[in-house]
């Protein structure tokens, strides 16, 4: 595993957000605010809350996520020589899609907190939260249609809509697989990778693919960016799994009995007695601190932390290799590398 990857992970609490993630932030937030500004029902307060706004939709008050996916979309567009401002509606669309999946995911997982705040369903109830997620999905498509107002050719608008709709379907497939694995202990690493490919990697891939599509006319370049995003998304999910066990909120995924990559890897490679112990613990309705300690000890004996980080690092290297050699703006590789280095140590 490259030394840079090891160092970045070890120092994740001190890692400063790269400038690349602030490059388009103000414009993305402004476009998000415009998308919300036309709606007055209290229902939209739930959507504004999910995006990180409290009360009125004021861009300066934005305190949501890192806007990774819309940033990658705009950077892909600019890096291939396009006008990133034309792609802003697509950037907003992928951020709204991402957040609609989070609203539904929190309901399906019974998660009461996200980003250290109460989840939408926890405040408004599950029926209203389901409806809010559905509304955000529709708003994503409406946001994307604004590409026609920024000068994007009609055929490209249609292709972008097809990419987004296909991706939403694939996201649902990934969530189906994830939920179907909850009561199973025979999940293989291959099963996990198939699920993560749909649930997480697909939206990264779509973001970069749409950005390249809006920015250029070269099919080879567009396809390379799609593969870049797919591999990046796989690595991102693995690192999120690492942080869910060994991150700041220690063992949060273990308490929920989530079958994340380190657990699946351990189940597949553990001794018969260790596997029996793990399956016995995961068969409980609720885990106590002693159970958490026993699971962590087995994961540590299998060196699951190191293996997962190493595989994530390999996927990140493969992702960067996809765009090596493309005719991009001079600073593109450095900006993408900065984002990837940052994501190696903090998925959110």
C-alpha positions in Angstrom: 0.0 0.0 0.0 1.4 3.4 -0.9 2.9 5.4 1.9 0.9 8.4 1.0 -2.3 6.5 1.6 -1.2 5.2 5.0 -0.1 8.7 6.2 -3.3 10.3 5.0 -5.5 7.8 6.9 -3.4 8.0 10.1 -3.7 11.8 10.1 -7.3 12.1 9.1 -8.4 14.3 12.0 -5.8 16.9 11.0 -6.5 16.8 7.2 -7.7 20.1 5.9 -10.5 20.1 3.3 -8.8 20.7 -0.1 -9.4 23.9 -2.1 -10.8 21.8 -4.9 -13.9 21.2 -2.8 -14.5 24.9 -2.3 -13.8 25.7 -6.0 -17.5 25.8 -7.0 -19.2 25.6 -3.6 -20.7 29.1 -3.6 -22.2 28.6 -7.1 -23.6 25.1 -6.3 -25.3 26.5 -3.1 -26.7 29.4 -5.0 -28.2 27.1 -7.6 -29.5 24.8 -4.8 -31.1 27.9 -3.2 -32.8 28.8 -6.5 -34.2 25.3 -6.8 -35.8 25.7 -3.4 -36.9 29.3 -3.7 -40.1 28.6 -5.7 -41.7 26.4 -3.1 -43.6 27.6 0.0 -45.4 24.7 1.6 -43.9 23.6 5.0 -43.1 20.3 3.3 -40.1 22.0 1.8 -38.7 22.9 5.2 -37.9 19.2 5.5 -35.9 19.4 2.3 -34.1 22.6 3.4 -33.3 20.9 6.7 -31.8 17.9 4.9 -29.6 20.1 2.8 -28.2 21.8 6.0 -30.3 25.0 6.1 -32.2 25.9 9.2 -35.3 27.9 8.6 -35.2 30.0 5.5 -33.1 28.9 2.5 -30.2 31.3 2.8 -27.0 30.2 1.0 -24.7 31.7 3.6 -26.2 29.4 6.2 -25.4 26.3 4.3 -23.8 23.7 6.6 -24.5 20.4 4.9 -22.2 17.9 3.4 -19.0 18.4 1.4 -20.8 18.6 -2.0 -18.4 16.0 -3.3 -20.5 14.7 -6.2 -21.5 18.0 -7.7 -18.0 19.3 -7.3 -16.7 16.2 -9.2 -19.3 16.8 -11.9 -18.2 20.5 -12.4 -14.5 19.7 -12.3 -15.0 17.0 -14.9 -16.8 19.5 -17.2 -14.1 22.1 -16.7 -11.2 19.7 -17.0 -12.2 18.6 -20.5 -12.5 22.2 -21.7 -16.2 22.8 -21.0 -17.9 25.8 -19.3 -18.7 24.4 -15.8 -21.3 27.1 -15.3 -23.4 25.4 -18.0 -23.3 22.2 -15.9 -24.6 23.7 -12.7 -28.2 22.3 -13.0 -26.7 18.8 -13.4 -24.5 19.4 -10.3 -27.6 20.4 -8.3 -29.5 17.4 -9.6 -26.9 14.9 -8.4 -26.8 16.5 -5.0 -30.6 16.3 -4.7 -30.5 12.7 -5.8 -27.8 12.0 -3.2 -29.9 13.6 -0.5 -33.1 11.9 -1.4 -31.3 8.6 -1.0 -30.0 9.7 2.4 -33.5 10.5 3.6 -34.8 7.1 2.6 -31.7 5.3 3.8 -32.1 6.8 7.3 -35.7 5.6 7.4 -34.8 2.1 6.2 -31.9 1.8 8.7 -33.8 3.5 11.6 -30.9 6.0 11.9 -31.8 8.8 14.2 -28.8 11.0 13.5 -26.9 12.1 10.4 -24.1 14.7 10.4 -24.6 15.0 14.2 -28.2 16.2 13.7 -31.5 14.5 14.0 -32.6 12.8 10.8 -35.6 14.1 8.8 -37.8 11.1 9.9 -36.9 11.6 13.5 -38.2 15.1 13.5 -41.2 14.8 11.1 -42.0 11.1 11.3 -41.5 8.4 8.7 -44.6 9.0 6.5 -43.6 12.6 5.9 -40.0 11.8 5.5 -40.8 9.2 2.7 -42.8 11.9 1.0 -40.0 14.5 1.4 -37.5 12.1 -0.2 -39.9 11.4 -3.1 -40.3 15.2 -3.6 -36.5 15.7 -3.6 -36.2 13.0 -6.2 -38.7 14.9 -8.5 -36.9 18.2 -7.8 -33.6 16.6 -9.0 -35.1 15.8 -12.4 -36.6 19.4 -12.6 -33.2 20.9 -11.7 -31.6 18.8 -14.5 -34.0 20.1 -17.1 -32.6 23.6 -16.5 -29.6 22.5 -18.6 -31.6 23.7 -21.6 -31.5 27.2 -20.1 -27.7 27.2 -19.8 -27.0 26.5 -23.5 -26.5 22.8 -23.3 -27.6 21.1 -26.6 -31.0 19.3 -26.5 -29.4 15.9 -27.3 -27.0 16.3 -24.4 -29.8 17.3 -22.1 -31.7 14.1 -23.1 -28.6 11.9 -22.5 -28.0 13.5 -19.1 -31.6 12.8 -18.1 -31.2 9.2 -19.2 -28.0 8.8 -17.2 -29.6 10.3 -14.1 -32.8 8.1 -14.4 -30.8 5.0 -15.0 -28.6 5.8 -12.0 -31.6 6.3 -9.7 -32.8 2.9 -10.7 -29.4 1.3 -10.1 -29.3 3.1 -6.6 -32.5 1.4 -5.8 -31.1 -1.9 -6.9 -28.1 -1.4 -4.6 -30.4 -0.5 -1.7 -32.4 -3.6 -2.3 -29.3 -5.8 -2.1 -28.1 -4.0 1.0 -31.4 -4.6 2.8 -31.6 -8.2 1.6 -28.2 -8.8 3.2 -29.4 -7.7 6.6 -30.6 -11.2 7.7 -27.9 -13.1 5.9 -24.4 -14.2 7.0 -23.4 -16.0 3.8 -22.5 -12.8 1.9 -19.3 -12.9 -0.1 -16.8 -10.2 -0.9 -18.1 -10.4 -4.5 -21.7 -9.9 -3.2 -20.6 -6.8 -1.3 -18.7 -5.3 -4.2 -21.8 -5.8 -6.4 -24.0 -4.0 -3.9 -21.5 -1.1 -3.4 -21.1 -0.8 -7.1 -24.8 0.0 -7.4 -25.5 1.8 -4.1 -22.5 4.1 -3.9 -20.3 4.0 -6.9 -23.0 4.5 -9.5 -23.7 8.1 -8.5 -20.0 9.0 -8.5 -19.8 7.5 -12.0 -22.9 9.3 -13.2 -21.6 12.7 -11.8 -18.3 12.4 -13.6 -19.9 11.0 -16.8 -22.4 13.9 -17.0 -19.8 16.5 -16.3 -17.6 15.1 -19.2 -20.7 14.8 -21.4 -21.6 18.5 -20.9 -18.0 19.6 -21.4 -16.9 17.7 -24.5 -18.0 15.5 -27.4 -15.5 12.7 -27.1 -17.1 9.4 -26.2 -13.8 7.9 -25.1 -13.2 10.7 -22.6 -16.8 10.5 -21.3 -16.5 6.7 -20.8 -13.1 7.1 -19.1 -14.7 9.5 -16.6 -17.5 7.1 -16.0 -15.1 4.3 -15.1 -13.1 6.8 -13.0 -16.1 7.5 -10.9 -17.1 3.9 -10.6 -13.7 2.9 -9.1 -13.6 6.0 -6.9 -17.1 5.2 -5.5 -16.1 1.7 -4.6 -13.1 2.9 -2.7 -15.1 5.6 -1.0 -17.6 3.0 0.3 -14.8 0.9 1.7 -13.3 3.8 3.5 -16.7 4.7 4.9 -16.9 1.2 6.2 -13.5 1.6 7.9 -14.6 4.8 9.6 -17.9 3.1 10.7 -15.9 0.7 12.8 -12.6 2.5 13.7 -13.5 6.2 13.1 -14.5 8.9 15.5 -17.8 7.3 16.4 -16.1 4.0 17.4 -17.9 0.8 16.3 -21.1 2.6 15.2 -21.6 0.1 12.4 -21.0 -2.8 14.7 -23.6 -1.7 17.2 -26.1 -1.7 14.3 -24.8 -5.1 13.2 -24.1 -3.8 9.7 -22.3 -6.3 7.4 -19.8 -3.9 6.0 -16.7 -4.9 4.1 -14.4 -5.5 7.0 -17.0 -7.8 8.6 -17.7 -9.7 5.3 -14.0 -10.1 4.7 -13.5 -11.5 8.2 -16.5 -13.9 7.9 -15.0 -15.2 4.6 -11.5 -15.7 5.9 -11.9 -16.4 9.6 -11.4 -19.8 11.2 -14.4 -22.0 11.8 -14.5 -21.1 15.5 -14.2 -17.4 14.8 -16.9 -17.5 12.2 -19.1 -19.4 14.6 -18.5 -16.7 17.3 -19.2 -13.9 14.9 -22.4 -15.5 13.5 -23.6 -16.1 17.1 -23.0 -12.4 18.0 -24.6 -11.1 14.8 -27.6 -13.3 15.5 -28.6 -11.3 18.5 -31.2 -8.6 18.4 -28.9 -6.1 20.2 -25.2 -6.1 20.9 -23.8 -5.1 24.3 -20.3 -3.6 24.8 -18.8 -7.0 25.4 -20.1 -8.2 22.1 -18.6 -5.2 20.4 -15.3 -5.9 22.0 -15.4 -9.5 20.9 -16.2 -8.6 17.3 -13.5 -6.0 17.2 -10.9 -8.4 18.5 -11.8 -10.9 15.7 -11.6 -8.2 13.1 -8.2 -7.1 14.4 -6.9 -10.7 14.4 -7.9 -10.9 10.8 -6.2 -7.5 10.1 -9.5 -6.4 8.5 -8.7 -2.7 8.9 -5.5 -2.8 7.0 -6.8 -5.1 4.3 -9.9 -2.9 3.7 -7.7 0.3 3.5 -5.2 -1.4 1.2 -8.0 -2.5 -1.2 -9.5 1.0 -1.1 -6.1 2.5 -1.9 -5.8 0.1 -4.9 -9.2 1.2 -6.2 -8.3 4.9 -5.8 -5.1 4.3 -7.8 -7.1 2.5 -10.5 -9.5 5.4 -10.5 -6.8 7.9 -11.2 -5.3 5.7 -13.8 -8.5 5.9 -15.8 -7.9 9.6 -16.6 -4.2 9.5 -17.0 -3.3 10.4 -20.6 -6.5 12.3 -21.3 -6.2 15.8 -22.7 -7.3 17.7 -19.6 -6.7 21.2 -18.3 -3.2 21.4 -16.7 -4.4 21.6 -13.1 -7.0 18.8 -13.4 -5.0 15.8 -12.3 -3.8 17.7 -9.2 -7.3 18.8 -8.3 -8.7 15.3 -8.7 -5.8 13.9 -6.7 -6.4 16.4 -3.9 -10.0 15.3 -3.6 -9.2 11.6 -3.7 -6.5 12.0 -1.1 -9.0 13.8 1.1 -11.7 11.2 0.5 -9.3 8.4 1.5 -9.5 9.6 5.0 -13.0 10.9 5.4 -16.1 9.6 3.6 -19.3 11.5 4.4 
